[in-house]
Amino acid sequence: DTAVSQTPKYLVTQMGNDKSIKCEQNLGHDTMYWYKQDSKKFLKIMFSYNNKELIINETVPNRFSPKSPDKAHLNLHINSLELGDSAVYFCASSHVLRGSHNEQFFGPGTRLTVL
Amino acid sequence: AQTVTQSQPEMSVQEAETVTLSCTYDTSESDYYLFWYKQPPSRQMILVIRQEAYKQQNATENRFSVNFQKAAKSFSLKISDSQLGDAAMYFCAYRSASRRGNTPLVFGKGTRLSVIA
């Protein structure tokens, strides 16, 4: 069984379009994240949700809007796509446990290409 | 803000030999976690090894071990008996042990490791 899944794995779209990436985790975790990996392979946090509440929102354009309908899902909606949005987007999840290193489990990534 | 630096963009190693990947970090916190992640061409992020800052003993996982020097803020990864399957991007990552709950990972820029047969 897949622990953290993302759909789609590949997304090719035109500039100006609106698109969504879905993420689901079946680990019972209470925290989910979105990371962006740019063309130089640099990974950076975008958002973090804990129990469906936004707790971290890094400097990300307002065109990016995360939505968490429940603890197992964290979707990423992107409006008015731009060329610079082309990247690999990773979803991850973890669980708050006192004394634990709170390992983060990553999804397979979604490669977004904006033409 | 915490930063993680990997000074070696690329490294190569002969099969069966040993290689060490460097990582330094900057933080004012005393409690945190450090990780090494492997990203093969499949782009899946795979946790290789982790270290709790409060533990003095260096973590080991089979052929992978770390040299954690807290005072120097250094966290290097040693891969012994390198195998072709070890070829990948390796990322060093830092996570604060904040009481407020889970905190995100701060990544270095990565080191691309090639293994030569």
Interface residues (C-beta under 8 A of the other chain):
Chain A: T31 Y33 Y35 K40 K41 F42 L43 K44 I45 S48 N50 I55 I56 V88 F90 A92 S94 H95 V96 H101 N102 E103 Q104 F106 P108 G109 R111
Chain B: Y33 Q39 S42 R43 Q44 M45 L47 R50 E52 M89 F91 R95 R100 G101 N102 T103 P104 L105 V106 F107 K109 G110
